Amino acid sequence: MRYYIPILFLSFALLFGCKTSKKYLEKGQYDSAIRQSVKKLRKNPTKEKEIVVLKRAYNLAYERDNDRIKFLKMEGKPEVWDNVFSLYVALKNRQILVKSVLPLKMKSGEKVNFKIVDYDAEILAAKKKAAEYFYVHGKVMLNKNDKLAARKAYYDFRRVKDYYSTYKDVDDLLIESRNKGISTALIKVINKSRIVVSRRFVDDLLNIGVNNLSKEWVVYDTKKTQQTYDYNVIVNIKNIDISGNNLREKHYEKSKEIQDGFEYVKDGNGNVMKDSLGNDIKKPRYIIVKCKVLEIHQHKSVRINGSVDYVNNSTKQIMLSKEVTAENFFDYISGTALGDMRALDKESKKHLGRIPAPFPHDEDMIEEAGKVLKRVVYDLLKDNRRFLN
């Protein structure tokens, strides 16, 4: 029985998951009803139910769109022409779709007529007026000398390009509105600690891949390429703590009971005992072995504390400040052993044979901590991308 359940379920899914053209018509989804009917009629042009639905849906969609066009034209607002253009294109595309199954006849022989109109002139007129509206409105927005208005102007000029690939000076206006709409942010490193850091440290910290941080209207720089920036994103290094070269000795002894050969089992008289076959009876001999271990533990660390501050250059105010911390550690263990090595476990043997290592220089430790700091700063900037606009 279990083999038929999926098939039965699929049948119900197909039955209730696919809407008929009539259902679309009843819900007022005229274009969906038209597409569904056309699909059916291409397979069977004499299917009267689909012809009736197609006719009804086509007429209702025609009336709806024409009524809307008349209202928009009567309204007389220049911004309506984009909508008018879309409606005329929808009327034309609907006609093209229906034409693909014409002529249609009922079983009685009655020919089914559809109202066919040439919309090309209306489409071209609406296209021209829509492009002109976006062009004029875009220039008005651009002349406001405001970033958000410039961005609106940019999208208006893009709409002009949707209508005409070349139109007056729209290409130049696109560049101008783009440049005026962009916000720029310069990422800087300021070292306020008492420790001098290398140029390499700063350069590596700023090499964080600003292309992944930039958005459509916000561009980050790590090197100054223009006179002014809208924002400064300052990585403030407030404190760098470096520990001394810490070295300590650890002494300990390990002991273990191990098997060391065999010994004969003797009776009360000191004679070697025999088994039932006459062989000497032996048993394992256990001894305690010991080994002393000397481990030298070396440790050095560096910790960088600071903040990332978002500064609005027009107001000189800090808009957002986030604390950041990065650490780097040097840990090294070397060891020697004296005694029976069989007493040592795996962990005790791990550092044997190694000699103490030279401690890394402070500058090297700071640069390694800087690599950690770079990842912390990048993640912070990425998480707060939405903060700048």
N, C-alpha and C positions, 0 to 999 in steps of 0.2 A: 504493500500500500504506500509506503514511503516514497516510492519512485514516481508516483503520480501527483504528489502534493506540489512540487515545484511547477509542474506543467499547469496545474489548475490555478495556482497563484499567478502565474504569468498571464494566463488567459484573462483573469479578472483585472490585472494591471493594465493590459492592453484595452480591455473593454471600457474601463473607467478613466484611463489616463489620456485617451485620444478624444479631443472634442470634435464634434461634427460641425459642418458649416452652419447648420441650423442653430446649434448651440451658440456659436460665435455671433450669429445674427441676433439672436434673442438677447445677448448681453451687450449689444451695440458695438461689437468689435467687427466693424464692417470689412475692413481690409483683410482681416484674418479669415472671415467668412468667404470673401472673394477668392483669396488664394486657395483655400480648401476646395471650393467648388470648381475652380479652374483645373486643379489637380485631378479631380474626379472626372471632369468632362473631357479631359485629354485622353483618358482611357476609354470613356464611354460617352460620346457626344449626345446620345439620345436619353440620358438620364434626366427625366423631367424634374424630379425633386431638386436636383442640383441647379437646373436652369432657373427654376422659380426662386431659389435662394440667391443665386447670382444676380438675377434681375433686381430683386428687392434690395439686396445689400448695395449694389452699384448705385441705384437711384438715391438711396438714403445717404450714402457717402457723398454723392454729387451735391445733393441739397445742403448737407451740413457744411461742406467746404465752401461752396459758393455763398452761402449765407454769412459765413465767417469773413470771407473776402470782402463782401459788400459792407459789412459792419466796420472792418478795419479801414477801408477806403473812406467811409463816411466820417470816421474819427479824425482823419486828416493829420495824424501825427507822423513825423518823418521816420520814427523808429519802427513803424509797422511793416516796412517794405521787406524786411528779412523774412518775416512771418508770411507775408503775402506771396513772396517768391516760393517758399517751401510748400504752401498750399497749392499753388499752380503746378509745381513739379509733381506733387502727389496726384493731382487730377490727371496729369498727362501720363504718369507711370501706370496709373490704374487703367486708363484706356488701353495702353499698350498690352497690359496683361490680359484684358478681356478680348482684345482683338485676336489674340493667339488661339482662341477657340471658336471664333466666328467663321462662318455663319452658324447659327443655332436654330433648330426648328423643334416645335412640339410634335408629339405623335400624330396630332390632328393635321399636321402640315403647316400650321400657323408659324410664320417667321417671327423670331424674337428680335426686336429692335433695341439698340442701345444708343443713347445720345452721345455722339462723337463730336468733339469740338477741337478746333485748332488753337492750342494755347501758346504757341511759340512767341507770338508778338507780345502777349501779356507777360510771359516769362522773361523775355528780354527787357521789357520796360521795368518790371519789378527788380530784376537783377541790377540794372543801371541805377535805380533809385536807392536800392539797399546799399550798394557800394558807395554811392555818394554820401549817404547818411553816415556810414561808419568812418568815411574819410573826414568829413566835417567834424563829427563828434570827437574823433581821435585828435584832431588838431586843437579843439577846444580844451580837451583834457591835458594835452601836452603843454599848452601855454599857461597852465596853472602853476608850473614850476613846483610840483609836489610829487614825491616818489610814487605814492599810491595812485595818483591821477595819471602819472606817466605810464604805469603798468597797465591801467585801463586803456590808455591810448594805444599801447603796444598790441593789446588783444584786438582793439578795433581795427588797427592797420592789418593785422593778420586776417581778419574777416574780409577786408578789402581784397587781400591776396587770394582768398578762397574764391572770390568772384572773378577776379582778373589777375592773371600772372604779372601783367605790367599795367600800372595805373598811376598816371601823373608822377609825383615824386615819392610814392609810398615806400619804395625801398629805402630811401634816405631817412624817411620819417620812422621807419621800423628801427633803424640803427640808433637814431637820436632818442627815441622813446625807451629803447632797451638800455642805453647808457644812463639816461636820467632816472630810470626806475630801479637800477641795481643798487643795493646796499653793499658796502665794502667793509671788511674787518681785517685788521692787521694783528697777527699773533706775535707777541713780543715776549722775551725772557728778561726779567729784571732780577738780579742777584742782590738781595739785601742781607745775606749772611756775611759772616766775617771770613769765610773761606773763599779764596779766589778759585774760580772754575775756568777750565780751558775753553778756547774757542771751539774746539772739537766737541766738547760737551754741549755747548749751546747749539751748534749746527745740527748735531744729531737729535737733540730734543725738538728742534723745529722741523725736522724731516719727518712729518707725520702724515703726509698724503692729504693735502688740503682739497684735492679734487673730490675725495670721498666725503668731505664735509660740506662743500659748497652746494647750495640749492639753486633753484631757478633764478631767484632774485637776491641771493646772498652769496657773495664771493669772498673767500678767505685768501689772504696772502701771508707768507712768512718772511718775505723780503719786500721792502718798500719800493713800490713801482709807480707811485703817484704822490702828489703833494699832500692830499688830505684823505682821511678815511672816516667813515661814519662811526665806526666802533674800533676800539682797541681791546684785544683779548690778551690780558697780561698774565703770564705765568710768573708769579712772584715766588722766588726762592727765599724763604724767611730764615731758615736755619739748616745747617749741615752739621750733624754730630758724628764724629769719627772716634771710635774707641781706640785705645792703645793696643800694642801687640801683646795680647794676653796669652800666656803660656803657663800651663800647670801640669804637674806630674800626677799620675794615678798608679799606685802600687796595689797589687792584689795577688793572692795565691790561689791556685786551683788544685783540687785533689780529686782523685777518682779511683774507685776500686776496679781493677781490671784482671782478666784471666792471664796468668803467666805460666803456661805449661800445665803439667799434671803431677800428681803424687800418688803413690801406692797406698791402698787401704790396708791397714795392718790390724791383726787381732790383739787381744790383751797381752799376748806373749811377745809381741813385736814381729810376728811373722806376717808376710804378705798374704792376703786372703785371695782365695781362688773362687771363680764362678763355677757353675755346674759343668762347664766344659773343660775346666782345669786351667782357664786363662787367669792371669793376674788381674785383679780388680784395681782400676785407676779412677781417680776423680780429679776434676779441674782444681788447679791451685790459684787462689786469688791473692793479689797484693795491692797495697795502696801506693799510688804514684803521686808525686807532687811537682808543681812547676810555678815559679814566681814570674809575674809579668810586670813590666814597667811600660806604661803608655804615656806619651807626651801629647797633650791636647792643646792645639793652637786655635785661637779664635780672634777674629777682628770683624768689626761691623761698621756700617755707615747708614745713617738715617737722614733723609731729606724731608723737611716739612715746608709746606708753602700753601699757596692758594692760586686759583684761577679766577681772575676778576674781569668781568665784562664792563667796559667803560663806554658811556655814550659821549662821544667827543664834542657834540654840540652843547651839552649841558655840563660836561666834566664830572658827571655823577656815576658812581659805581652802581650798575643795574643789578648785578648778581655776583656773588662771591662764593666759591666752593673750595673747601679745604682739600688738599692733596698730600699724600704721604708715599714715600718709596723707600725701600730698604735693600741692602745688599750685605751678604754675610760671607766671610771666609772661615771655614772650619776644616781642620786637618788633624788626623790622628796618626801617629807613628808609634811603633812598639818593639820591644825586645823581650826575650824570654830566657829564663835560667832554670834548668831542671828537666824533668821528663816531659817531653812535648805531648805524650799520650794523655796527660791529665787535662789538656785544653780542649774546649769545645769549639765549634765552628766560629762563634762570635769572637772568642778570645784570640783566635788565629788570624782574624781578618786584617789586622793592621801590622802584623809582624813582618819584619824585613824592610819596612819603610823607614826612611830617615826623615827628620824634621825638614819641612819645606820653608823656603824663604817667604816671609810675609809680603803680601802685595803692597805696592806703593799706595799712598793715600789717593793720589790722582786717579789711579786705575780703579780703585774701589768706588770713587765718586762717579766715574764714567759708567761703571756697571750699574750703579744705582740710578743713574740718569736714563738708562735704557728701560728700567722698570717704570720710572717716572713718565717717560714718553708714552707708554701704553696706558698708564692711568689718565694722563692728560687727554689722549686721543679719545678714550672711552667717555670721558666727561664731556668733551666738546661734541661728540656724536650724540650723546643722550640729551644735550641741551641745544641741538640745532634749531629747534622750533622757537627758541628764545629770541633769536635775531630775525628781523624781517625787513 
